[in-house]
């Protein structure tokens, strides 16, 4: 069981120690909220599903010692949008965030993440997958911060973008700020177009070009959120509604 606290612009959820909780954030957080804080107690196990709709919002996941948190989100803004994440990993904790996004028209989506390690032996992972149509643009800035004394940190950061138009854009700026030895920190980014060989393979199996593109885009976006059923269904609904051309 979790507790909820709120004021005018911030929404806080507290998960007790050793609790096992599944949270669907977009069913709880009002539209006007600009900051969501999830505080997870020691050795709790939490799964979070989210569909991000606010024009500007910050998420903070504060994870206590030994806790495990898995966060999955889908974001398809109607207008310009800014979303930021801060993952704060306690001693021996494990926090993983997988975010899928899509933009079209002339939409501009800016996403930032910070993985903050102040204590030893914690694991964190942030993965972003984005698809840009038309003249839309995605920009991502990701930072891994390891404080002095946070030995045995294992932090991973990945971003992958698929451009479905010659005018679509994606930009990534990964950063590392490491203040101690004996850590494992990695980051990587990739930007590409649809694979012509994969499209040919689908055509050889009698799939239309539109259907093949839809399946490939869906597979790309959902590969990191397969266990987040509600989020994955929102991605599939979006692609059925707007298509991929």
C-alpha positions as CSV (number, residue, x, y, z in Angstrom):
1,X,0.0,0.0,0.0
2,X,1.2,3.5,-0.8
3,X,0.5,7.0,0.7
4,X,-0.3,10.0,-1.5
5,X,0.5,13.7,-0.5
6,X,-0.1,16.7,-2.7
7,X,0.0,20.5,-2.9
8,X,-0.7,22.9,-5.7
9,X,2.0,21.7,-8.1
10,X,3.7,18.6,-6.5
11,X,2.4,15.1,-6.0
12,X,4.2,12.7,-3.6
13,X,3.7,9.0,-3.2
14,X,5.4,7.1,-0.4
15,X,5.9,3.3,-0.6
16,X,6.5,1.7,2.8
17,X,9.5,-0.5,3.5
18,X,9.2,-4.1,2.2
19,X,6.0,-3.4,0.4
20,X,5.2,-4.9,-3.1
21,X,3.3,-2.3,-5.1
22,X,2.2,-1.7,-8.6
23,X,1.4,2.0,-9.4
24,X,-0.3,3.4,-12.5
25,X,0.8,7.0,-12.2
26,X,-1.4,8.5,-15.0
27,X,-4.5,7.3,-13.2
28,X,-3.6,9.1,-10.0
29,X,-1.7,12.3,-10.9
30,X,-3.9,15.3,-11.8
31,X,-3.1,17.2,-15.0
32,X,-2.0,20.4,-13.3
33,X,0.8,18.7,-11.3
34,X,4.3,19.8,-12.4
35,X,6.4,17.6,-10.1
36,X,5.9,13.9,-9.1
37,X,8.0,12.4,-6.3
38,X,7.9,8.7,-5.5
39,X,9.7,7.8,-2.3
40,X,10.4,4.1,-2.0
41,X,11.1,2.5,1.4
42,X,13.9,0.0,2.1
43,X,13.6,-3.4,0.4
44,X,10.3,-2.5,-1.3
45,X,9.6,-3.8,-4.8
46,X,7.7,-1.3,-7.0
47,X,6.5,-1.4,-10.6
48,X,5.3,1.9,-12.1
49,X,3.4,2.5,-15.3
50,X,2.9,6.0,-16.7
51,X,1.5,7.9,-19.7
52,X,3.0,11.4,-19.7
53,X,0.6,14.1,-20.8
54,X,1.7,17.2,-18.9
55,X,3.3,19.9,-21.0
56,X,6.1,20.4,-18.4
57,X,6.8,17.9,-15.6
58,X,9.6,16.5,-13.4
59,X,9.7,13.0,-12.0
60,X,11.8,12.1,-8.9
61,X,12.3,8.5,-8.0
62,X,14.0,8.3,-4.5
63,X,14.9,4.7,-3.8
64,X,16.0,3.6,-0.4
65,X,18.5,0.8,0.5
66,X,17.8,-2.6,-1.1
67,X,14.7,-1.5,-2.9
68,X,13.9,-2.4,-6.5
69,X,12.0,0.0,-8.8
70,X,10.9,-0.6,-12.4
71,X,9.4,2.4,-14.3
72,X,7.9,2.3,-17.8
73,X,6.4,5.3,-19.6
74,X,4.9,6.4,-22.9
75,X,4.9,10.0,-24.1
76,X,3.3,11.3,-27.3
77,X,2.9,15.1,-26.8
78,X,0.2,17.1,-28.5
79,X,2.4,20.2,-28.3
80,X,5.8,21.2,-27.2
81,X,6.8,19.3,-24.1
82,X,9.6,19.1,-21.5
83,X,10.0,16.1,-19.2
84,X,12.8,15.5,-16.7
85,X,13.7,12.5,-14.6
86,X,15.9,12.2,-11.5
87,X,16.7,8.7,-10.3
88,X,18.2,8.7,-6.8
89,X,19.6,5.2,-5.9
90,X,20.2,4.2,-2.3
91,X,22.7,1.7,-1.1
92,X,22.3,-1.6,-2.8
93,X,19.1,-0.6,-4.6
94,X,18.2,-1.1,-8.2
95,X,16.2,1.4,-10.3
96,X,15.3,1.0,-13.9
97,X,13.4,3.5,-16.1
98,X,12.4,2.7,-19.7
99,X,10.7,5.6,-21.6
100,X,9.2,5.4,-25.1
101,X,8.3,8.6,-27.0
102,X,6.9,9.7,-30.4
103,X,6.6,13.1,-32.0
104,X,5.1,14.3,-35.3
105,X,4.3,17.4,-37.2
106,X,6.4,20.2,-35.8
107,X,6.3,19.0,-32.2
108,X,9.4,19.5,-30.1
109,X,10.0,17.2,-27.1
110,X,12.9,17.8,-24.7
111,X,13.8,15.0,-22.2
112,X,16.4,15.1,-19.5
113,X,17.5,12.5,-17.0
114,X,19.9,12.4,-14.0
115,X,20.9,9.1,-12.4
116,X,22.3,10.1,-9.0
117,X,24.4,7.7,-7.0
118,X,25.4,9.0,-3.5
119,X,25.8,5.5,-1.8
120,X,27.7,2.4,-2.8
121,X,26.6,-0.8,-4.6
122,X,23.5,0.6,-6.3
123,X,22.3,0.0,-9.9
124,X,20.5,2.3,-12.2
125,X,19.4,2.2,-15.8
126,X,17.8,4.8,-18.0
127,X,16.7,3.9,-21.5
128,X,15.0,6.2,-24.0
129,X,13.5,5.1,-27.3
130,X,12.0,7.8,-29.6
131,X,10.4,8.0,-33.0
132,X,10.2,11.3,-34.9
133,X,7.9,11.8,-37.9
134,X,7.5,14.8,-40.3
135,X,9.5,17.8,-39.1
136,X,9.4,16.9,-35.4
137,X,12.4,17.0,-33.0
138,X,13.5,15.1,-30.0
139,X,16.3,16.3,-27.8
140,X,17.7,14.3,-24.9
141,X,20.3,15.2,-22.2
142,X,21.3,12.5,-19.8
143,X,23.7,12.6,-16.9
144,X,25.1,9.9,-14.6
145,X,26.4,11.3,-11.3
146,X,28.5,9.2,-9.0
147,X,29.5,10.9,-5.7
148,X,32.7,10.3,-3.7
149,X,32.4,7.0,-1.8
150,X,29.7,5.5,-4.1
151,X,31.9,2.5,-5.0
152,X,30.5,-0.5,-6.9
153,X,28.0,1.7,-8.7
154,X,26.6,0.1,-11.9
155,X,24.9,2.8,-14.0
156,X,23.7,2.4,-17.6
157,X,22.2,5.1,-19.9
158,X,21.0,4.4,-23.4
159,X,19.1,6.4,-26.1
160,X,17.9,5.2,-29.5
161,X,16.0,7.2,-32.0
162,X,14.2,6.3,-35.2
163,X,13.7,9.0,-37.8
164,X,10.8,8.5,-40.2
165,X,11.4,11.6,-42.3
166,X,14.4,13.3,-43.8
167,X,13.3,16.5,-41.9
168,X,12.8,14.8,-38.5
169,X,15.6,15.4,-35.9
170,X,17.0,13.8,-32.8
171,X,19.8,15.0,-30.6
172,X,21.4,13.3,-27.6
173,X,23.9,14.7,-25.1
174,X,25.1,12.0,-22.7
175,X,27.4,13.0,-19.7
176,X,29.3,11.3,-16.9
177,X,30.3,12.9,-13.6
178,X,32.2,10.3,-11.7
179,X,34.0,11.2,-8.4
180,X,35.3,7.8,-7.3
181,X,36.9,4.6,-8.6
182,X,35.7,1.1,-8.8
183,X,32.4,1.8,-10.7
184,X,30.8,0.7,-14.0
185,X,29.2,3.5,-15.9
186,X,28.2,3.3,-19.6
187,X,26.3,5.5,-22.0
188,X,25.4,5.2,-25.6
189,X,23.2,6.7,-28.2
190,X,22.1,5.8,-31.8
191,X,20.1,7.6,-34.4
192,X,18.9,5.8,-37.5
193,X,16.2,5.4,-40.2
194,X,14.1,2.3,-40.8
195,X,16.2,-0.7,-42.0
196,X,15.5,-1.3,-45.7
197,X,16.5,-5.0,-45.3
198,X,13.9,-5.4,-42.6
199,X,11.2,-3.8,-44.8
200,X,12.2,-6.1,-47.7
201,X,11.9,-9.1,-45.4
202,X,8.4,-8.0,-44.4
203,X,7.4,-7.4,-48.1
204,X,8.7,-10.9,-49.0
205,X,6.1,-12.2,-46.5
206,X,3.3,-10.4,-48.2
207,X,3.0,-7.5,-45.7
208,X,2.1,-4.2,-47.1
209,X,4.6,-1.3,-46.8
210,X,2.4,0.5,-44.3
211,X,1.8,-2.6,-42.2
212,X,5.5,-3.5,-42.2
213,X,6.5,0.0,-41.1
214,X,3.9,-0.1,-38.3
215,X,5.1,-3.4,-37.0
216,X,8.8,-2.3,-37.1
217,X,8.0,1.0,-35.3
218,X,5.9,-0.8,-32.7
219,X,8.7,-3.3,-32.0
220,X,11.2,-0.6,-31.7
221,X,9.2,1.5,-29.2
222,X,7.9,-1.4,-27.1
223,X,11.1,-3.5,-26.7
224,X,12.0,-1.9,-23.4
225,X,8.4,-1.8,-21.9
226,X,7.1,-5.3,-22.6
227,X,6.4,-6.0,-18.9
228,X,4.5,-2.7,-18.6
229,X,1.2,-3.9,-20.2
230,X,-0.8,-0.7,-19.8
231,X,2.0,1.4,-21.3
232,X,2.5,-1.0,-24.2
233,X,-1.2,-1.0,-25.0
234,X,-1.1,2.9,-25.1
235,X,1.8,2.7,-27.7
236,X,-0.1,0.2,-29.8
237,X,-3.3,2.3,-29.6
238,X,-1.4,5.4,-30.7
239,X,0.1,3.7,-33.7
240,X,-3.2,2.2,-34.8
241,X,-4.8,5.7,-34.5
242,X,-2.3,7.8,-36.3
243,X,-0.3,5.3,-38.4
244,X,3.4,5.5,-39.2
245,X,3.4,7.5,-42.4
